[in-house]
Amino acid sequence: MLVVNQNGRWTTYSINEKYGVSLISSLESDEDLNKTDREILEYLKNNKKITSKDVIKLTNISSISGANKALKRLFDKNLLKKTRIKNSVFYEIKEY
C-alpha cells in the first residue's frame, strides 16, 4: 500500500497509486458483489466516474432510484467515493 523513499532518518512514505486499482480488480471476483456491482466497477476502471444515468444505460436497472441503490451499495462497502459539483453527483473508485 505504501512506497518507501529511504533517506536515512528522513525516510518518507507515500501511497502506492497502483494499489487502489488492483484492490478493485481483486474485489470484482468477490462473491459479495453481484453482476450489477461488477459491471459498475468495470465501467469505473475505464471511465473514472459514473452517474446514476450511466448506471441505467450500463445495466438492467431502469430507474434512478434503483441506480442510486446500486451505487449506495458499493459506497457502503467503502469502494466508491461520492463527489458533488453544483447539482451533479457522481461516484469514483475510492483509492487507498
C-alpha beads as a LAMMPS data file, in Angstrom:
LAMMPS data file: protein, C-alpha beads

96 atoms
95 bonds

1 atom types
1 bond types

-500.0 500.0 xlo xhi
-500.0 500.0 ylo yhi
-500.0 500.0 zlo zhi

Masses

1 110.0

Atoms # bond

1 1 1 0.000 0.000 0.000
2 1 1 2.937 2.344 0.657
3 1 1 6.000 3.266 -1.361
4 1 1 9.160 3.846 0.670
5 1 1 11.651 6.583 -0.196
6 1 1 14.606 5.710 2.036
7 1 1 16.723 8.650 3.067
8 1 1 18.275 7.754 6.425
9 1 1 16.378 9.335 9.310
10 1 1 14.216 11.207 6.812
11 1 1 12.635 8.182 5.157
12 1 1 9.282 9.113 3.689
13 1 1 6.292 7.049 2.701
14 1 1 3.707 7.740 0.032
15 1 1 0.597 5.949 -1.109
16 1 1 1.083 3.481 -3.937
17 1 1 -1.186 4.889 -6.685
18 1 1 -1.474 1.472 -8.361
19 1 1 -2.775 -0.230 -5.215
20 1 1 -6.371 1.053 -5.465
21 1 1 -6.879 -0.329 -8.961
22 1 1 -5.504 -3.731 -8.044
23 1 1 -7.735 -3.727 -4.975
24 1 1 -10.802 -3.129 -7.163
25 1 1 -9.671 -5.864 -9.562
26 1 1 -9.441 -8.364 -6.724
27 1 1 -12.825 -7.308 -5.348
28 1 1 -14.530 -7.886 -8.695
29 1 1 -14.198 -11.621 -8.114
30 1 1 -15.585 -11.280 -4.564
31 1 1 -18.735 -13.345 -4.087
32 1 1 -20.377 -10.457 -2.180
33 1 1 -20.586 -8.479 -5.426
34 1 1 -23.453 -9.160 -7.775
35 1 1 -23.425 -8.811 -11.579
36 1 1 -24.503 -5.160 -11.439
37 1 1 -21.745 -4.299 -8.945
38 1 1 -19.147 -5.901 -11.210
39 1 1 -20.479 -4.032 -14.264
40 1 1 -20.267 -0.715 -12.392
41 1 1 -16.712 -1.400 -11.207
42 1 1 -15.610 -2.431 -14.697
43 1 1 -17.089 0.790 -16.114
44 1 1 -15.282 2.829 -13.449
45 1 1 -11.934 1.202 -14.245
46 1 1 -12.238 2.548 -17.791
47 1 1 -14.094 5.842 -17.237
48 1 1 -13.037 7.077 -13.752
49 1 1 -16.516 8.347 -12.751
50 1 1 -20.143 7.291 -13.042
51 1 1 -23.584 8.824 -12.506
52 1 1 -26.978 7.253 -11.873
53 1 1 -27.874 7.827 -15.529
54 1 1 -24.739 5.940 -16.580
55 1 1 -25.802 3.004 -14.392
56 1 1 -29.202 2.899 -16.149
57 1 1 -27.514 2.806 -19.575
58 1 1 -24.996 0.201 -18.443
59 1 1 -27.180 -2.280 -16.537
60 1 1 -30.676 -3.777 -16.450
61 1 1 -31.714 -1.145 -13.905
62 1 1 -34.471 1.077 -15.297
63 1 1 -34.980 3.771 -12.640
64 1 1 -32.898 6.478 -10.998
65 1 1 -33.807 5.150 -7.539
66 1 1 -32.604 1.658 -8.498
67 1 1 -29.349 3.083 -9.860
68 1 1 -28.866 5.104 -6.679
69 1 1 -29.367 1.951 -4.576
70 1 1 -26.718 0.102 -6.599
71 1 1 -24.230 2.956 -6.202
72 1 1 -25.026 3.301 -2.498
73 1 1 -24.403 -0.430 -2.010
74 1 1 -20.847 -0.010 -3.366
75 1 1 -20.413 3.249 -1.441
76 1 1 -21.430 1.484 1.797
77 1 1 -18.822 -1.232 1.081
78 1 1 -16.277 1.613 1.056
79 1 1 -15.370 1.013 -2.606
80 1 1 -16.631 4.315 -4.010
81 1 1 -16.426 7.951 -3.049
82 1 1 -19.218 10.396 -3.782
83 1 1 -18.491 13.804 -5.303
84 1 1 -20.883 16.683 -5.820
85 1 1 -20.287 19.584 -8.198
86 1 1 -23.179 22.061 -8.087
87 1 1 -26.250 19.892 -8.740
88 1 1 -24.363 16.949 -10.247
89 1 1 -23.453 13.883 -8.196
90 1 1 -21.034 11.261 -9.420
91 1 1 -19.061 8.386 -7.946
92 1 1 -15.415 7.407 -8.332
93 1 1 -13.317 4.478 -7.194
94 1 1 -12.072 5.166 -3.688
95 1 1 -8.288 4.926 -3.622
96 1 1 -6.484 3.532 -0.601

Bonds

1 1 1 2
2 1 2 3
3 1 3 4
4 1 4 5
5 1 5 6
6 1 6 7
7 1 7 8
8 1 8 9
9 1 9 10
10 1 10 11
11 1 11 12
12 1 12 13
13 1 13 14
14 1 14 15
15 1 15 16
16 1 16 17
17 1 17 18
18 1 18 19
19 1 19 20
20 1 20 21
21 1 21 22
22 1 22 23
23 1 23 24
24 1 24 25
25 1 25 26
26 1 26 27
27 1 27 28
28 1 28 29
29 1 29 30
30 1 30 31
31 1 31 32
32 1 32 33
33 1 33 34
34 1 34 35
35 1 35 36
36 1 36 37
37 1 37 38
38 1 38 39
39 1 39 40
40 1 40 41
41 1 41 42
42 1 42 43
43 1 43 44
44 1 44 45
45 1 45 46
46 1 46 47
47 1 47 48
48 1 48 49
49 1 49 50
50 1 50 51
51 1 51 52
52 1 52 53
53 1 53 54
54 1 54 55
55 1 55 56
56 1 56 57
57 1 57 58
58 1 58 59
59 1 59 60
60 1 60 61
61 1 61 62
62 1 62 63
63 1 63 64
64 1 64 65
65 1 65 66
66 1 66 67
67 1 67 68
68 1 68 69
69 1 69 70
70 1 70 71
71 1 71 72
72 1 72 73
73 1 73 74
74 1 74 75
75 1 75 76
76 1 76 77
77 1 77 78
78 1 78 79
79 1 79 80
80 1 80 81
81 1 81 82
82 1 82 83
83 1 83 84
84 1 84 85
85 1 85 86
86 1 86 87
87 1 87 88
88 1 88 89
89 1 89 90
90 1 90 91
91 1 91 92
92 1 92 93
93 1 93 94
94 1 94 95
95 1 95 96
